[in-house]
């Protein structure tokens, strides 16, 4: 079984590789990509890197720290508090209400993505890390992990995205 250090190193390598990807051509770029102000990208990247450091942390319903286990909103609250000092508390729906809406095409690392996983809006939340991927604490498989936004399960259930830095 890989050590936590190995997992963190692999996660950072994947994240940094995504940052080195080729930018879209003008035909591929959408107007929405250039309409969002710069904000604080450094904080967003810190949040994304912190999230990668929690990969494989155990899941626990209501969990708010890595030692005891994390659920999705507990993971987001913990990471935002540790990486940026920003306090986001409550359920995924509560956290969604606190942010500013962002179109999917405007997502940046550190933004939050919300899903309808229990036939109600904003029942699951994850942290966008770039390259159309997010880190989250799903109850299935019981571990914090990375999933692609376009995975069939999540693509069908995507609700909205929020930012907390602009």
C-alpha positions as CSV (number, residue, x, y, z in Angstrom):
1,X,0.0,0.0,0.0
2,X,1.4,3.4,-0.9
3,X,2.4,5.7,1.9
4,X,0.7,9.1,2.4
5,X,3.9,10.8,1.2
6,X,3.8,8.8,-2.0
7,X,0.2,9.7,-2.6
8,X,0.8,13.4,-2.0
9,X,3.8,13.4,-4.3
10,X,1.8,11.7,-7.0
11,X,-1.1,14.1,-6.5
12,X,1.2,17.1,-6.8
13,X,2.8,15.7,-9.9
14,X,-0.6,15.2,-11.5
15,X,-1.7,18.7,-10.5
16,X,1.4,20.3,-11.8
17,X,1.2,18.3,-15.1
18,X,-2.3,19.7,-15.6
19,X,-1.0,23.2,-15.1
20,X,1.5,22.7,-17.9
21,X,-1.1,21.7,-20.5
22,X,-1.4,23.5,-23.7
23,X,-3.8,26.5,-23.6
24,X,-6.9,26.3,-25.8
25,X,-6.8,27.8,-29.3
26,X,-9.0,30.8,-29.9
27,X,-11.6,28.5,-31.5
28,X,-11.7,26.4,-28.4
29,X,-11.8,29.2,-25.9
30,X,-15.2,30.5,-24.8
31,X,-16.0,34.1,-24.0
32,X,-16.8,33.0,-20.4
33,X,-13.2,32.1,-19.8
34,X,-12.0,35.7,-20.2
35,X,-14.9,37.3,-18.5
36,X,-14.0,36.3,-14.9
37,X,-11.6,38.7,-13.0
38,X,-8.3,37.4,-11.8
39,X,-9.2,37.3,-8.1
40,X,-6.7,35.5,-5.8
41,X,-5.5,32.5,-7.8
42,X,-2.7,31.8,-5.3
43,X,-5.3,31.0,-2.6
44,X,-7.2,28.8,-4.9
45,X,-4.1,26.8,-5.8
46,X,-3.2,26.5,-2.1
47,X,-6.7,25.1,-1.4
48,X,-6.3,22.6,-4.4
49,X,-2.9,21.5,-3.1
50,X,-4.1,21.0,0.4
51,X,-7.0,19.0,-0.9
52,X,-4.6,16.7,-2.8
53,X,-2.8,16.1,0.5
54,X,-5.9,14.6,1.9
55,X,-6.3,12.0,-0.8
56,X,-7.1,8.6,0.7
57,X,-8.3,10.1,4.1
58,X,-11.1,8.0,5.5
59,X,-14.8,9.0,5.1
60,X,-17.0,9.5,8.1
61,X,-20.5,11.0,8.0
62,X,-20.4,14.4,9.9
63,X,-16.5,14.1,10.0
64,X,-14.8,17.5,10.2
65,X,-11.1,16.6,10.5
66,X,-8.7,14.1,8.9
67,X,-7.9,12.1,12.1
68,X,-11.6,11.2,12.7
69,X,-12.6,11.1,9.0
70,X,-14.2,13.6,6.7
71,X,-17.5,13.9,4.9
72,X,-17.8,16.2,1.8
73,X,-18.8,19.4,3.7
74,X,-16.4,18.7,6.6
75,X,-13.5,18.2,4.1
76,X,-14.3,21.6,2.4
77,X,-14.7,23.4,5.7
78,X,-11.4,21.9,7.1
79,X,-9.4,22.7,3.9
80,X,-10.7,26.2,3.5
81,X,-10.0,26.9,7.2
82,X,-6.4,25.5,7.1
83,X,-5.3,26.7,3.6
84,X,-7.0,30.2,3.5
85,X,-8.4,31.0,7.0
86,X,-11.8,31.3,5.5
87,X,-14.6,29.7,7.6
88,X,-17.2,27.8,5.6
89,X,-19.5,25.8,7.9
90,X,-22.6,23.8,7.6
91,X,-24.0,21.4,4.9
92,X,-23.1,21.5,1.2
93,X,-26.2,23.6,0.7
94,X,-25.2,26.0,3.4
95,X,-21.7,26.4,1.8
96,X,-23.2,26.9,-1.6
97,X,-25.3,29.8,-0.3
98,X,-22.2,31.6,0.9
99,X,-20.4,31.6,-2.5
100,X,-20.7,33.6,-5.7
101,X,-22.0,31.6,-8.7
102,X,-19.4,30.6,-11.3
103,X,-20.1,29.1,-14.7
104,X,-18.6,25.7,-15.3
105,X,-16.4,27.0,-18.1
106,X,-14.9,29.6,-15.6
107,X,-13.8,27.1,-12.9
108,X,-10.4,27.7,-11.4
109,X,-8.6,25.6,-8.8
110,X,-10.1,26.2,-5.3
111,X,-13.6,26.8,-6.6
112,X,-16.3,24.5,-5.2
113,X,-18.5,22.2,-7.3
114,X,-21.9,21.0,-6.1
115,X,-23.9,18.0,-7.1
116,X,-27.4,16.6,-6.6
117,X,-26.7,13.1,-5.2
118,X,-29.8,12.6,-3.1
119,X,-32.6,14.0,-5.3
120,X,-32.1,17.4,-3.8
121,X,-29.9,20.3,-5.0
122,X,-26.5,20.9,-3.4
123,X,-26.2,17.6,-1.5
124,X,-22.5,16.9,-2.3
125,X,-19.6,19.3,-2.7
126,X,-16.0,19.0,-3.9
127,X,-13.0,21.2,-4.6
128,X,-12.1,21.8,-8.2
129,X,-8.4,21.2,-8.9
130,X,-8.1,21.9,-12.6
131,X,-8.1,19.8,-15.8
132,X,-11.9,19.1,-15.3
133,X,-11.2,17.2,-12.0
134,X,-12.3,17.6,-8.4
135,X,-11.3,16.3,-5.0
136,X,-14.2,15.1,-2.7
137,X,-15.1,12.8,0.1
138,X,-17.8,10.5,-1.2
139,X,-19.5,8.0,1.1
140,X,-19.0,5.3,-1.6
141,X,-15.6,3.7,-1.4
142,X,-15.1,5.5,1.9
143,X,-12.0,7.7,1.0
144,X,-11.2,11.2,-0.2
145,X,-10.4,10.9,-3.9
146,X,-10.2,12.7,-7.3
147,X,-12.9,12.2,-9.9
148,X,-13.4,13.7,-13.3
149,X,-16.2,16.2,-13.7
150,X,-17.3,14.4,-16.9
151,X,-17.6,11.0,-15.2
152,X,-21.2,9.9,-16.1
153,X,-22.4,9.8,-12.5
154,X,-21.1,13.4,-11.7
155,X,-21.9,14.9,-15.1
156,X,-25.6,14.0,-14.7
157,X,-25.7,15.4,-11.2
158,X,-23.7,18.6,-11.5
159,X,-25.7,21.5,-9.9
160,X,-23.5,24.5,-9.8
161,X,-20.1,26.0,-9.0
162,X,-19.2,28.7,-6.5
163,X,-16.2,30.8,-5.8
164,X,-15.2,32.5,-2.5
165,X,-12.3,34.6,-3.7
166,X,-13.5,37.3,-6.1
